[in-house]
Amino acid sequence: MAAVKACNVLITGANRGLGLEMVKQLLEVNCPKRNIFAGCRDPIGPKCAELKELAKKHPSIITIVHLDVNDPCSIKESAKTVGSLLGESGLNLLVNNAGVLSPGTMLSTPDEDMHKAFNTNIMGPLIVIKEYLPYLRTAAKACGESGMSCDKAAIVNISAVLGSMTSLPSWYSQFPAFSYNVSKAGLNMITVCAALEFKTDEILCVAIHPGWVSTDMGGEKAPMDSRESVERVLHVLSSLTETQHGGFLDYTGKTLPW
C-alpha cells in the first residue's frame, strides 16, 4: 500500500493509464485531509467516464480539473481554479503525468509528431510547473519544517528510460520512438533545472521512470500492469528526501543514468 501522505495532490493526464491508477491508489490511503485534483483534457468526453465515476463516489476528495497540457490558457485557468480551492495550505504534490508517444525513427518521424511531443512532453509540464509554483511554495512554507519530501512540496515528472541517452542504445532497435526519446530527455533537463532553481524553496524535484507498462501508451506486450507500476512508484515517492533531489529514478528507486 502506498504511504504518500501529501494532502493536496495534482495529477495531469488523470483520466486514464498511470494517472487514473494513481488516483485510485491514493484513494486507498487513509488521509483525512486529502484533496486530489485530477487534471484531464476533456472532462466531459467518453475517455473521462471512469474518472467521473470515481469523483461521484468520492466528491469530497476528487476534483476533476480541465487541464489540457497542450493549451497554455487551459493550464493557467486550471491553476486559478485549483488555487482558489487550496487556500493557505498550498499544493503538496504535483505529478506531471500527461504524455504522448509516437513510434518512429529520426528519418520516419513526421514534423507534426515532433511538435506534438515537444508541446505535450516538454512545454506542457514546464508551463504547469510555472503556473503551480506559487502553490508549491506556499505548501513548503506552511510545513514549518526543514527538509524535502513528497508530503511537503514536490514536483514529480513522469519520465522514461527511453529518455536516457546512456540507456537508449539497448532499447532503440526494438522500440524506436524518436520524438518521445528526445522529448523525455528534455523533460529530464527540466527536472534538473527545476531542482537547481527551487532548492532554496525546499521543493523536491525528481524524474521517475514507471517501467514499461501495459497502458494505451505502453502496449499489450509490456511486462507490467498499471497497478504494479503505480504501487512501486508511490512506494518510491513516499521515501524520497533531499538526497534524491534532482534525481532520475526508476520504479524500484534505482538511480538511472542521464
ZAMARGU-4260 file (C-alpha; in steps of 0.2 Angstrom, whole numbers, plus 5000, padded with zeros to 4 digits):
<rodrens>
0) 5000/5000/5000 | 5006/5017/4995 | 5012/5028/5010 | 5011/5045/5002 | 5003/5057/5014
5) 5003/5073/5004 | 4986/5082/5007 | 4984/5091/4991 | 4989/5082/4975 | 4988/5087/4957
10) 4990/5074/4943 | 4989/5078/4925 | 4983/5066/4912 | 4972/5058/4927 | 4958/5051/4916
15) 4967/5035/4910 | 4983/5024/4912 | 4995/5028/4926 | 4987/5044/4930 | 4970/5036/4933
20) 4978/5022/4943 | 4987/5034/4954 | 4971/5042/4958 | 4964/5025/4963 | 4978/5021/4974
25) 4979/5037/4983 | 4961/5035/4987 | 4965/5019/4996 | 4977/5028/5008 | 4969/5034/5024
30) 4972/5053/5023 | 4958/5063/5030 | 4963/5079/5023 | 4967/5073/5006 | 4962/5083/4990
35) 4966/5075/4973 | 4965/5087/4958 | 4963/5076/4943 | 4968/5085/4928 | 4962/5080/4911
40) 4960/5087/4893 | 4941/5083/4891 | 4932/5081/4907 | 4915/5078/4898 | 4922/5066/4885
45) 4920/5047/4885 | 4938/5044/4890 | 4935/5053/4906 | 4920/5041/4911 | 4929/5031/4924
50) 4937/5046/4932 | 4920/5054/4933 | 4913/5038/4942 | 4927/5039/4955 | 4923/5058/4958
55) 4905/5054/4961 | 4909/5041/4974 | 4922/5052/4982 | 4916/5070/4979 | 4925/5077/4995
60) 4942/5070/4989 | 4942/5071/4970 | 4940/5087/4960 | 4941/5085/4941 | 4950/5099/4933
65) 4950/5104/4915 | 4969/5104/4911 | 4975/5102/4893 | 4994/5102/4894 | 4994/5107/4875
70) 4985/5123/4879 | 4994/5136/4890 | 4977/5145/4893 | 4969/5129/4899 | 4984/5127/4911
75) 4983/5145/4918 | 4964/5143/4921 | 4966/5127/4929 | 4979/5134/4941 | 4967/5148/4946
80) 4953/5136/4949 | 4964/5124/4960 | 4972/5139/4968 | 4955/5145/4974 | 4952/5129/4982
85) 4969/5126/4990 | 4968/5141/5002 | 4983/5144/5014 | 4989/5125/5014 | 4996/5126/4996
90) 4999/5111/4984 | 5010/5097/4991 | 5012/5086/4976 | 5012/5090/4958 | 5013/5075/4946
95) 5017/5079/4928 | 5010/5063/4921 | 5002/5068/4904 | 5012/5062/4889 | 5011/5056/4871
100) 5021/5043/4862 | 5023/5041/4843 | 5034/5027/4836 | 5046/5030/4823 | 5064/5033/4819
105) 5073/5050/4816 | 5070/5049/4797 | 5052/5042/4798 | 5045/5053/4811 | 5034/5067/4804
110) 5037/5085/4809 | 5020/5086/4817 | 5024/5071/4828 | 5040/5081/4834 | 5029/5097/4838
115) 5016/5086/4847 | 5029/5078/4858 | 5038/5094/4862 | 5021/5103/4866 | 5015/5089/4877
120) 5030/5081/4885 | 5041/5097/4887 | 5031/5113/4886 | 5016/5106/4895 | 5025/5101/4910
125) 5036/5117/4910 | 5021/5128/4910 | 5012/5118/4923 | 5027/5119/4934 | 5027/5138/4932
130) 5009/5141/4935 | 5008/5130/4950 | 5024/5135/4958 | 5016/5148/4969 | 5005/5135/4977
135) 5020/5123/4980 | 5030/5137/4988 | 5015/5140/4999 | 5015/5122/5004 | 5033/5122/5008
140) 5032/5137/5019 | 5016/5131/5028 | 5025/5115/5033 | 5036/5124/5045 | 5049/5110/5045
145) 5066/5109/5035 | 5070/5096/5023 | 5061/5089/5007 | 5048/5076/5004 | 5033/5072/4993
150) 5022/5076/5008 | 5029/5093/5010 | 5031/5100/4992 | 5036/5091/4977 | 5037/5091/4958
155) 5037/5073/4951 | 5040/5072/4932 | 5035/5055/4924 | 5049/5052/4913 | 5055/5036/4904
160) 5071/5026/4902 | 5069/5030/4884 | 5074/5047/4888 | 5091/5042/4895 | 5105/5045/4882
165) 5116/5032/4891 | 5102/5018/4891 | 5094/5021/4874 | 5106/5011/4863 | 5100/4995/4871
170) 5081/5000/4868 | 5081/5009/4851 | 5082/4995/4839 | 5067/4986/4847 | 5057/5001/4852
175) 5061/5016/4841 | 5051/5032/4846 | 5062/5046/4841 | 5050/5061/4846 | 5047/5053/4863
180) 5065/5049/4866 | 5070/5067/4863 | 5056/5075/4872 | 5058/5064/4888 | 5077/5069/4888
185) 5071/5087/4888 | 5059/5083/4902 | 5074/5076/4912 | 5083/5093/4909 | 5068/5102/4915
190) 5069/5092/4931 | 5087/5096/4934 | 5085/5114/4931 | 5070/5115/4942 | 5079/5106/4956
195) 5093/5119/4955 | 5081/5134/4955 | 5069/5128/4968 | 5082/5121/4980 | 5081/5136/4992
200) 5062/5134/4992 | 5064/5116/4998 | 5053/5109/4984 | 5058/5092/4980 | 5060/5089/4961
205) 5063/5071/4953 | 5060/5062/4937 | 5053/5044/4938 | 5053/5030/4926 | 5037/5020/4929
210) 5043/5005/4920 | 5036/4998/4903 | 5018/4997/4907 | 5003/4989/4898 | 4993/5005/4895
215) 4987/5013/4879 | 5004/5020/4878 | 5015/5005/4883 | 5005/4992/4873 | 5000/4975/4876
220) 5017/4967/4876 | 5023/4977/4891 | 5028/4966/4906 | 5020/4976/4920 | 5002/4982/4923
225) 4997/4999/4929 | 4993/4993/4946 | 5010/4986/4950 | 5019/5001/4942 | 5010/5014/4952
230) 5011/5004/4968 | 5030/5004/4966 | 5031/5022/4960 | 5021/5028/4975 | 5032/5017/4987
235) 5047/5026/4980 | 5039/5043/4981 | 5035/5040/5000 | 5053/5038/5004 | 5061/5052/4994
240) 5071/5066/5004 | 5083/5080/4998 | 5095/5066/4995 | 5086/5062/4979 | 5083/5080/4974
245) 5086/5082/4956 | 5087/5064/4953 | 5082/5052/4939 | 5075/5036/4947 | 5065/5021/4941
250) 5050/5012/4950 | 5062/5002/4961 | 5071/5018/4967 | 5086/5014/4957 | 5096/5029/4950
255) 5096/5029/4931 | 5109/5037/4921 | 5106/5053/4911
</rodrens>
